[in-house]
């Protein structure tokens, strides 16, 4: 397994806790495209109506998260993706 911890030393403070779609969280044991799920969520919240349709067409979405923590351990930006997947699922359930 590669160690991406050095990236954390290069991260601007304002990026801390925010998904920047870097894919360092991959591979997801459940097969989620975590970065793309986050991107569609952020775009949808910003008003991009097409993002909702793109999210809904994903093979796996936030509701498929198994909460194993693999992504959280690998994220150089310290994003709590397990919680974020719950938030994203709730958002798109209402969309």
TIZA-350950 format. One record per residue: residue number from 1; chain; x, y, z of N, C-alpha, C, CB in turn. Coordinates in pm, 1 decimal, padded with zeros to 6 digits, always signed. Glycine has a CB too. Layout:
! TIZA-350950
NUM|A|X|Y|Z|X|Y|Z|X|Y|Z|X|Y|Z .
...
***
This chain:
! TIZA-350950
1|A|+00083.9|-00116.7|+00000.0|+00000.0|+00000.0|+00000.0|+00089.3|+00124.1|+00000.0|-00095.9|-00000.9|+00121.4 .
2|A|+00053.1|+00220.7|-00082.2|+00129.8|+00344.3|-00090.3|+00092.3|+00437.0|+00025.1|+00106.1|+00414.2|-00225.6 .
3|A|+00190.0|+00513.9|+00069.9|+00167.3|+00609.4|+00178.3|+00153.0|+00748.4|+00119.3|+00282.9|+00605.2|+00282.3 .
4|A|+00033.9|+00804.7|+00130.5|+00006.3|+00937.8|+00077.1|+00009.1|+01044.5|+00185.4|-00128.1|+00939.2|+00007.6 .
5|A|+00059.1|+01011.9|+00302.2|+00055.2|+01105.9|+00413.5|+00133.0|+01233.6|+00384.9|+00109.3|+01040.3|+00537.7 .
6|A|+00233.9|+01228.1|+00299.1|+00311.0|+01347.9|+00267.2|+00224.2|+01453.7|+00200.3|+00428.7|+01312.6|+00177.2 .
7|A|+00120.2|+01412.0|+00131.1|+00031.0|+01507.1|+00065.5|-00033.0|+01599.9|+00168.1|-00077.3|+01433.1|-00014.5 .
8|A|-00061.3|+01545.3|+00285.0|-00122.1|+01625.8|+00390.2|-00037.4|+01745.2|+00429.2|-00147.5|+01541.3|+00510.9 .
9|A|+00092.7|+01736.7|+00411.2|+00179.7|+01848.8|+00446.0|+00176.3|+01958.5|+00339.6|+00322.8|+01800.0|+00465.5 .
10|A|+00122.7|+01927.8|+00223.4|+00116.5|+02023.0|+00113.2|-00021.8|+02084.8|+00095.1|+00158.2|+01955.6|-00014.1 .
11|A|-00115.3|+02044.3|+00179.5|-00254.4|+02084.2|+00164.6|-00278.5|+02224.0|+00220.8|-00345.7|+01983.5|+00233.6 .
12|A|-00341.4|+02311.0|+00141.9|-00379.1|+02440.4|+00198.1|-00479.7|+02420.3|+00311.3|-00438.1|+02532.8|+00088.6 .
13|A|-00470.9|+02498.3|+00414.6|-00558.1|+02480.8|+00531.3|-00705.7|+02485.7|+00495.1|-00528.1|+02586.9|+00634.8 .
14|A|-00743.3|+02566.1|+00394.8|-00885.1|+02575.5|+00358.2|-00937.9|+02447.9|+00292.4|-00906.4|+02692.9|+00264.7 .
15|A|-00849.7|+02360.2|+00247.3|-00892.1|+02233.4|+00186.8|-00914.0|+02125.1|+00291.4|-00788.9|+02186.5|+00085.3 .
16|A|-00865.0|+02144.9|+00409.8|-00878.5|+02046.7|+00517.4|-01026.7|+02014.8|+00539.9|-00813.2|+02099.3|+00648.7 .
17|A|-01060.6|+01886.1|+00533.6|-01196.6|+01842.0|+00557.3|-01287.5|+01850.6|+00435.8|-01254.7|+01921.2|+00666.7 .
18|A|-01234.7|+01892.6|+00322.3|-01313.4|+01903.6|+00199.3|-01264.1|+01803.3|+00096.3|-01306.3|+02046.7|+00142.2 .
19|A|-01357.2|+01736.9|+00032.7|-01319.5|+01644.7|-00074.2|-01279.1|+01725.5|-00196.2|-01435.8|+01547.1|-00108.5 .
20|A|-01160.2|+01696.8|-00247.0|-01110.6|+01764.4|-00367.0|-01102.5|+01666.3|-00484.7|-00971.9|+01827.4|-00339.8 .
21|A|-01168.3|+01550.4|-00470.9|-01182.4|+01451.5|-00577.8|-01047.5|+01396.5|-00624.8|-01256.2|+01513.0|-00695.4 .
22|A|-00953.6|+01381.0|-00534.2|-00818.0|+01338.8|-00569.5|-00804.1|+01187.5|-00589.1|-00722.2|+01384.0|-00462.8 .
23|A|-00901.5|+01110.5|-00543.3|-00903.7|+00964.3|-00554.8|-00802.0|+00891.3|-00467.0|-00880.1|+00926.5|-00696.5 .
24|A|-00742.9|+00958.3|-00370.9|-00652.4|+00887.8|-00279.6|-00728.0|+00791.5|-00188.9|-00574.2|+00987.9|-00195.0 .
25|A|-00858.1|+00807.6|-00179.7|-00942.0|+00719.0|-00098.7|-00963.7|+00583.8|-00166.7|-01076.9|+00785.2|-00070.7 .
26|A|-00933.5|+00574.3|-00292.6|-00958.2|+00452.3|-00369.4|-00847.2|+00350.9|-00351.1|-00973.9|+00484.9|-00516.5 .
27|A|-00874.6|+00224.7|-00368.7|-01001.0|+00167.6|-00412.4|-01096.8|+00148.0|-00296.1|-00977.2|+00035.8|-00482.6 .
28|A|-01222.7|+00165.9|-00324.2|-01327.6|+00143.7|-00223.8|-01363.2|-00004.8|-00223.7|-01454.9|+00232.2|-00252.9 .
29|A|-01359.4|-00070.9|-00107.7|-01395.3|-00213.2|-00102.4|-01537.9|-00241.9|-00151.1|-01379.9|-00263.9|+00039.1 .
30|A|-01627.2|-00143.3|-00141.2|-01764.9|-00162.4|-00187.0|-01782.7|-00122.9|-00333.2|-01860.4|-00082.0|-00100.3 .
31|A|-01676.8|-00071.7|-00395.3|-01682.8|-00037.5|-00536.1|-01738.2|+00100.5|-00567.0|-01763.5|-00137.0|-00605.5 .
32|A|-01746.9|+00187.6|-00467.2|-01796.9|+00322.9|-00490.7|-01690.5|+00409.5|-00556.7|-01842.6|+00386.6|-00359.2 .
33|A|-01733.7|+00495.8|-00647.0|-01645.4|+00597.9|-00702.8|-01664.0|+00720.0|-00611.6|-01679.2|+00630.7|-00857.8 .
34|A|-01593.0|+00720.6|-00501.7|-01612.5|+00818.5|-00395.3|-01594.9|+00961.5|-00445.6|-01515.8|+00791.6|-00281.4 .
35|A|-01491.8|+00984.3|-00523.7|-01466.3|+01119.4|-00573.9|-01580.6|+01167.0|-00663.6|-01333.4|+01123.8|-00651.0 .
36|A|-01628.9|+01082.2|-00751.4|-01735.8|+01120.9|-00842.6|-01866.8|+01143.3|-00766.8|-01754.7|+01014.0|-00951.0 .
37|A|-01893.7|+01059.1|-00668.4|-02012.6|+01078.5|-00585.4|-02006.8|+01215.1|-00517.4|-02024.8|+00965.8|-00479.7 .
38|A|-01890.8|+01247.9|-00461.6|-01873.0|+01377.7|-00397.0|-01887.8|+01492.6|-00496.6|-01736.3|+01384.6|-00329.5 .
39|A|-01832.7|+01474.8|-00613.9|-01839.1|+01580.7|-00715.8|-01984.0|+01607.2|-00757.2|-01754.6|+01542.1|-00839.8 .
40|A|-02059.5|+01502.2|-00783.6|-02199.7|+01520.7|-00821.6|-02279.1|+01584.8|-00708.7|-02262.7|+01386.6|-00860.4 .
41|A|-02249.1|+01548.2|-00585.9|-02316.6|+01608.2|-00471.1|-02286.7|+01757.7|-00463.3|-02273.8|+01538.3|-00340.7 .
42|A|-02159.9|+01792.1|-00473.0|-02122.6|+01933.3|-00465.5|-02184.1|+02013.2|-00580.5|-01970.0|+01948.0|-00466.9 .
43|A|-02183.7|+01957.3|-00699.9|-02243.8|+02024.6|-00814.7|-02394.8|+02040.5|-00796.6|-02214.2|+01946.8|-00943.3 .
44|A|-02460.3|+01935.6|-00748.0|-02605.5|+01942.1|-00726.4|-02639.6|+02048.8|-00622.8|-02660.1|+01804.8|-00681.1 .
45|A|-02562.1|+02053.7|-00515.2|-02587.2|+02154.8|-00411.3|-02562.3|+02295.8|-00464.0|-02498.5|+02128.6|-00288.6 .
46|A|-02476.1|+02308.1|-00564.2|-02446.6|+02438.5|-00623.6|-02550.4|+02476.8|-00730.1|-02306.1|+02437.8|-00685.2 .
47|A|-02647.5|+02388.3|-00753.3|-02755.5|+02420.3|-00845.7|-02748.1|+02354.6|-00982.2|-02759.9|+02563.9|-00864.4 .
48|A|-02653.0|+02265.3|-01003.4|-02640.4|+02196.3|-01132.1|-02742.5|+02082.3|-01137.6|-02494.7|+02141.8|-01152.8 .
49|A|-02852.8|+02104.6|-01206.5|-02959.5|+02004.3|-01211.8|-02917.0|+01877.0|-01284.7|-03081.7|+02062.7|-01279.4 .
50|A|-02822.1|+01885.4|-01375.7|-02775.3|+01766.7|-01446.9|-02699.1|+01671.8|-01354.6|-02686.6|+01807.3|-01564.1 .
51|A|-02638.7|+01724.0|-01249.8|-02561.0|+01640.9|-01157.8|-02648.9|+01536.0|-01089.8|-02492.8|+01728.4|-01052.2 .
52|A|-02773.3|+01569.4|-01062.4|-02865.2|+01473.9|-00999.1|-02885.1|+01352.8|-01090.1|-03001.9|+01541.2|-00967.6 .
53|A|-02909.8|+01376.8|-01215.4|-02928.1|+01267.7|-01310.6|-02803.2|+01183.1|-01326.8|-02969.5|+01322.5|-01444.5 .
54|A|-02688.2|+01248.5|-01330.5|-02562.6|+01174.0|-01341.6|-02541.0|+01086.4|-01218.8|-02444.0|+01270.4|-01359.5 .
55|A|-02568.3|+01141.7|-01101.7|-02553.8|+01064.3|-00977.7|-02645.1|+00941.5|-00980.9|-02586.3|+01152.4|-00854.0 .
56|A|-02768.6|+00961.7|-01021.1|-02865.9|+00852.8|-01021.3|-02830.0|+00742.1|-01119.7|-03002.9|+00906.6|-01053.8 .
57|A|-02746.4|+00772.2|-01217.4|-02705.1|+00672.0|-01316.4|-02579.2|+00594.5|-01274.5|-02680.4|+00739.7|-01450.2 .
58|A|-02518.5|+00634.2|-01163.7|-02400.3|+00562.0|-01117.2|-02435.9|+00418.6|-01083.3|-02338.7|+00631.5|-00995.3 .
59|A|-02344.5|+00328.0|-01109.5|-02367.0|+00186.7|-01078.2|-02385.7|+00166.5|-00927.8|-02249.5|+00101.0|-01129.1 .
60|A|-02306.5|+00239.2|-00850.0|-02317.0|+00234.5|-00703.6|-02321.1|+00377.7|-00654.2|-02197.3|+00154.8|-00638.3 .
61|A|-02401.1|+00400.1|-00552.0|-02406.9|+00535.9|-00498.0|-02385.3|+00535.1|-00347.3|-02541.4|+00601.6|-00531.8 .
62|A|-02404.3|+00648.7|-00285.3|-02370.2|+00665.1|-00143.9|-02441.0|+00565.7|-00052.5|-02403.1|+00804.5|-00100.0 .
63|A|-02559.4|+00522.5|-00089.2|-02632.3|+00426.1|-00006.2|-02564.4|+00289.8|-00002.6|-02774.4|+00410.7|-00056.9 .
64|A|-02472.1|+00264.0|-00094.6|-02399.5|+00137.5|-00098.9|-02275.5|+00135.7|-00009.7|-02359.5|+00107.3|-00240.1 .
65|A|-02248.2|+00247.7|+00057.9|-02131.6|+00255.8|+00147.1|-02146.7|+00154.1|+00259.9|-02115.5|+00399.8|+00205.1 .
66|A|-02041.2|+00077.2|+00284.3|-02044.1|-00025.2|+00389.5|-01979.5|+00024.4|+00519.4|-01972.8|-00152.0|+00341.3 .
67|A|-01937.8|+00150.7|+00522.2|-01883.5|+00216.2|+00641.0|-01763.0|+00141.3|+00699.0|-01991.9|+00228.9|+00747.0 .
68|A|-01674.8|+00097.0|+00611.0|-01556.9|+00022.5|+00655.7|-01444.8|+00115.0|+00703.7|-01505.7|-00066.0|+00542.9 .
69|A|-01446.8|+00241.4|+00660.4|-01345.9|+00337.0|+00703.8|-01220.8|+00342.3|+00618.6|-01307.5|+00306.8|+00841.1 .
70|A|-01212.0|+00258.6|+00517.6|-01093.8|+00255.3|+00431.1|-01065.1|+00394.2|+00372.6|-01113.3|+00152.6|+00317.5 .
71|A|-01167.7|+00460.0|+00323.7|-01150.7|+00591.3|+00260.9|-01105.1|+00695.8|+00362.4|-01281.6|+00636.2|+00195.0 .
72|A|-01160.1|+00691.6|+00480.9|-01122.0|+00789.5|+00583.7|-00974.2|+00777.2|+00619.5|-01208.1|+00771.3|+00709.7 .
73|A|-00925.3|+00655.6|+00628.0|-00785.2|+00634.2|+00663.3|-00690.2|+00681.4|+00553.8|-00760.9|+00487.6|+00692.1 .
74|A|-00733.0|+00678.7|+00430.1|-00645.5|+00713.3|+00318.4|-00653.1|+00860.2|+00276.7|-00679.0|+00627.3|+00201.2 .
75|A|-00752.6|+00932.1|+00323.3|-00775.1|+01069.8|+00276.6|-00671.8|+01167.0|+00334.4|-00916.7|+01115.9|+00314.6 .
76|A|-00590.8|+01229.6|+00247.3|-00490.9|+01325.8|+00296.1|-00553.7|+01457.6|+00342.7|-00388.8|+01354.1|+00186.6 .
77|A|-00683.4|+01475.3|+00313.6|-00753.7|+01598.0|+00351.8|-00842.3|+01578.2|+00474.6|-00837.9|+01647.8|+00235.5 .
78|A|-00836.5|+01457.1|+00531.8|-00909.2|+01422.9|+00654.1|-01059.8|+01442.1|+00641.7|-00857.8|+01505.8|+00768.3 .
79|A|-01113.7|+01400.5|+00527.6|-01257.8|+01405.5|+00506.6|-01319.4|+01281.8|+00570.4|-01293.0|+01414.1|+00354.5 .
80|A|-01426.1|+01300.9|+00645.6|-01499.9|+01188.6|+00703.7|-01599.2|+01140.6|+00597.3|-01574.1|+01230.3|+00838.5 .
81|A|-01549.3|+01058.4|+00507.1|-01631.9|+01014.4|+00395.0|-01747.6|+00925.0|+00439.5|-01546.5|+00940.7|+00293.9 .
82|A|-01729.9|+00850.9|+00546.4|-01840.2|+00766.0|+00592.0|-01960.6|+00852.3|+00629.2|-01796.5|+00679.3|+00712.8 .
83|A|-01938.1|+00958.6|+00702.4|-02047.3|+01049.9|+00738.0|-02098.0|+01122.9|+00615.0|-02001.3|+01151.0|+00844.2 .
84|A|-02003.9|+01159.7|+00530.0|-02042.9|+01233.0|+00409.3|-02129.7|+01146.0|+00318.7|-01918.3|+01281.3|+00332.9 .
85|A|-02102.9|+01016.3|+00310.7|-02186.2|+00928.1|+00229.1|-02329.4|+00924.4|+00282.6|-02126.8|+00785.9|+00225.6 .
86|A|-02345.6|+00927.6|+00413.7|-02480.4|+00932.3|+00471.4|-02549.4|+01063.5|+00434.2|-02474.5|+00916.5|+00625.5 .
87|A|-02475.2|+01172.6|+00443.0|-02527.1|+01304.7|+00407.4|-02566.5|+01308.9|+00259.5|-02422.4|+01414.1|+00438.1 .
88|A|-02482.1|+01255.3|+00174.7|-02507.7|+01254.1|+00030.9|-02628.6|+01167.4|-00001.1|-02384.5|+01203.8|-00045.6 .
89|A|-02637.4|+01052.5|+00062.1|-02751.4|+00964.1|+00039.9|-02881.6|+01034.5|+00077.4|-02735.5|+00834.1|+00120.9 .
90|A|-02882.2|+01098.9|+00193.3|-03003.1|+01170.0|+00237.9|-03040.6|+01281.2|+00139.8|-02981.8|+01229.1|+00379.0 .
91|A|-02941.4|+01352.9|+00090.8|-02966.4|+01461.2|-00004.6|-03030.3|+01408.6|-00132.4|-02836.1|+01534.2|-00037.7 .
92|A|-02971.9|+01303.7|-00188.6|-03023.5|+01253.3|-00316.2|-03153.8|+01174.8|-00300.1|-02919.3|+01165.3|-00382.6 .
93|A|-03182.8|+01126.2|-00182.3|-03311.7|+01061.9|-00158.1|-03425.3|+01163.4|-00173.0|-03314.7|+00997.7|-00017.5 .
94|A|-03393.7|+01289.3|-00142.6|-03493.1|+01396.3|-00149.7|-03494.9|+01466.0|-00285.6|-03466.8|+01498.1|-00041.1 .
95|A|-03391.7|+01441.3|-00367.1|-03379.9|+01511.8|-00496.2|-03474.3|+01455.4|-00600.2|-03237.0|+01504.2|-00548.3 .
***
